Amino acid sequence: MLDKTLYNTEEIVRLLAPQQVSADQFVGQSHFMGSPNVFGGQALAQSLYAAGLTVPERRPHSMHAMFLLPGNHQLPIDYDVERVRDGGTFSTRRVVASQEGRRIFVMSASFQIAETGLSHQKPAPEMLDPETLPSSLKIWQQQGSAAGLPFYPVPVDFRSNPTDNIFGGQPGSATRQMWARAPMQLADEPLLHESLFAYVSDYGLLWTALQPHGIGITDPRLQLASLDHTIWFHRPLRMDDWLLFTMESPNASGGRGLSFAHVYNQHGVLLATVAQEALIRLRDRKN
């Protein structure tokens, strides 16, 4: 039985699939994560799921999203899918997410039939065995409790170096490794795994851009928000297998931070690459 204080896997799996109200129109619901705003990973996942339902015979190989306005988690989200093109090999979809007639998010995705071809990849880094690492969730829960902050369940287990501290500390490297895996076996539905990956890909990347400055995600001066998000799917993946996110932040400037993640399985096979730019501002609390 899942520990409901740590995991909400079943809830999120249901949430991933928005209700289809017409061939190209969908409605998604939200859940509370401690903020009145919709979690960015939710919009990524639901938009990809909606687009994927219109291209059932092809798999996504890339998606590019922009966050326009904060979404209200108490309101439904309307997803309108535009069938931009269906070619012999590729299909292109554009998704616009709206609430009360206001666009809050846009996403473009490309889908492809399965093909063979040239193959190479960036070598995998040295990996710690995730089975030898403690669950980061329990550590975060303890750290949050010590800081007087609530912990909200997540759909996957995260494991990383137990010395990592998302609540800040001394300035460190702009790199991080983090394992992720669903704590239960999931259905053999590729779109489910791809959409859950999109949801999970919005965890952790922004923290990497804060690490060189010793700033934690709960710093009261911090204004943090995703601006855009890109995923390239290189090879098939499953979210009930351990996936290693190797993250780095090559730049922060102009009130923005850029982060990348290369995602490998335990055999060192590169499965996906993620890029995200975020708004990162430190506000003067005296003003």
N, C-alpha and C positions, 0 to 999 in steps of 0.2 A: 504494500500500500504506500502511495506517495505521501511524503511529509508535506501537508498542506501549508505549513508555515514557511516552507522553502520553495515548493514547486507549484506552478499553476499550469502544467503542461496540457492537461485535458481541456481546460478553459481556453487556452490560446489556440490549440489545434482547431477547436470549434470556431473561434473568432476569425481565424485566417480566411475562411471562405465567406465572402459577402453574399447576401441573398440576391439571386438573379431575378430581376423584375421584368426584363425584356431581353432580347438577343444581345444588346450591347449596354445595358444599364444594370447597375448593381447597387446595393445598399449595405454598408458595413456598420457594425456597432463597435463600441470602444469599451475599455475597462480602465479602472483607476489605478494609477501607478504612483500616487503621491503628489501629482501635479494636476491642475485643472486642464492642462493641455494634452492633446492626443500624443502618444508616444510615436516618434518618427518611424521606428521600425514597424509599427502597426500599419501605417500608411504604405510603406514600402511593400509589406507582405500582401495586404489586401489588394493593392493595385496590380501586383504581379499575378495574383491568383485570378483576379477578374480578367486580365488580359489573356492569361493562359487558357481560360475556359473557352475563348474564341479561337484558339489555335491548338486543339487537343492532340493533333498528330505531330507537333513539333515542340522542341524543347527550347527554353530561353537560353541565349548565349550572352546577352548583355541587357542591362537596364540602366537608365540615366534619369535621376529624379531631382527636382528642385522643390524645396519647401518655401511656400510663399507667405503663409499666415499661420499663426498657431490655431490648431483645431480644438474645439470644445469637446471633451470626452463625454459630456452628457447629451450630445446631439448625434443623430445618425450622420453618416458620411455617404454622399452620393458619388458613385464612380461611373463616369461615362467613358466608354471605350470607343475609340475611333479606329476603324480598320484601314490603316493608311495604305497598306500594300500587301498582296499575297503573290509572291513570285514562285518560280519553280523550286527554289531551295529555301528562300528566306521569307518570313512574314514580319511586317512591322505594325506595331500597335502604339497608340498614344492614349493615355488615360488622364483624365482631369477629375480631381476630387474636390467636391464642393460641400459647403454647409450653408443652409439658408441663402443659396444663390451666390455665395462668395467663394471664389476659388482659393483653396488653401494649399494645393499640391498638384504638381504635374509630373508625369512620368512617360518616358518613351522606352519601349522594349523591342528587341529583335529576337525572333525565333528561327530555328534552323532544323532541317531534317538531319538525321544522324549520318555522318560522313566519316570516311577515313582519309588520312593525309599525312603530311609531315608532322613530326612530333618531337618537341624538346621542351624543357622547362628549367626554371631557376632551381638550382639544387636546394634541397631541404636543409635547414639549419640543424645543429645538434638539438636533440629533443630529450626532455625529461619524460619518463614514463608517467602518464596521467594516473595510473593505478597506484603509484607511490606517493601521490600528492594529496593533501587534504582538500576537501571541498572549500572553494573560496566563499561559497554562500554562507557557510557557518561562520567563517571569519568575518565577512562583511556584516552579518547579523550581530555578532558580538561587538564589533567596532562601532556600529551604528547605535547599539544599545548603550554603550559607554558614552557616546556623544549625545544621548538623548534623542536619537533619530529612529523612526520606525523602519522596519525592513519589509519590502514588498516582494512577494514570491515571483519567480521567473520560470520560464518553460524548460530551461536546460541547466545542467550542472556546469559550473565553471571551475577550472582548476589552474592555478598558476603558482609561481614562487610565493610561499607563504609570507615572505618579507615585503611583498608588494602592498602598498597602502593607498587605496583610492581616496582616503580622507586627507591626503597631503602629508607633508613632512619635509625632509631635506631635498633640494634639487637633485635630480638624477638623470639618467639616460632617457633619450626620446625614443626608446624601444621597449617592447613588452612582448611576452609570449603568454598565450592563454588557450587552454584546451576547453572545448565545449562539446557536450553530448546530451541528448534527451535522456531522462532517467527511466524511460520505458520504451518498448519496441513500438514503432509507428507503422501505419499501414503502408503497403507497397504502392504508394501513389507518388510519382516523381514531382508533381506540382506541389503537393503537400510539403515535401522535403525542401524544394527550392524556395517556397514561400516562407517556411519557418527559418531557413537560412537567411533570407532577406530581413526577417524580423530580428534575428540574433545579431546580424552584422552591424546593427546600430548600437550595440553595447561595446564599450571599451575603447573604441577608436579615439574618441575625444579626450579620454583620460591621458592618452599617450602625448597629446600636444600640451598637457598641463605639467607633465612630469619634470621637464627641464627647469621649471620655475618653482617647484615645490608647492604647487597650489592644488588643494583637494577639491572634489566636485561639490562639497558642501560649504565652501568658502562664501560667506555672506556678501562679499564684494562682487562675486562672479556672476556675469550674465552669459549664459551658454545656450546655444541653439544651433541645430543643424541647418546648413544652407543648401548643400547639394550632396548627392550620394550616388555612387556608381558601383555596379557589380558586373564583373565579367565571369561567367560560368565556363570553365575550361573543360571539365570532365564531370561525369555523373557523381553525385554525392548523396549521402544519407545522413540525416541529423541524429539517428540513433547509433552512429559510429562516432568515435572520438575524432574531432577535427581540431587541428592546431592553427590558431590565428597568430601569425608572426607580424607584429605591428611596429610601425615607425612613423614619426612625425618629422618630415624633412624641413618644415618651415612653419613659422608663426610670424605674422606681421600684419599691420593695417587693421588690427582688431579681428583677425581671422587666423585659424590654425588648420593646417592640412595634414591628413594622416592617411596611411596606406596599410593594407593587410594582405599578405599572401597566406592562403589557407591550404594546409596539407592534411592528408590522412596519416595514419600511424605508419604506413609503409613509405612515407616520403613523397607521395604523388601529389603534385600541385593540382588542386581542384577548382580554386576560384581566386580572384583578386578583387579587392574592395578599395575604393577611394572615397574619402569624405572631407569636405571643408566645413568648418563650423565658425560661427560667430563666437569670439572669446573676448569679453570686455571685463575690465576691473573698474568698478564704479567707486567713487569716493563716497563713503557712507556719511560724510559730514554734509554733503549737498542734498 
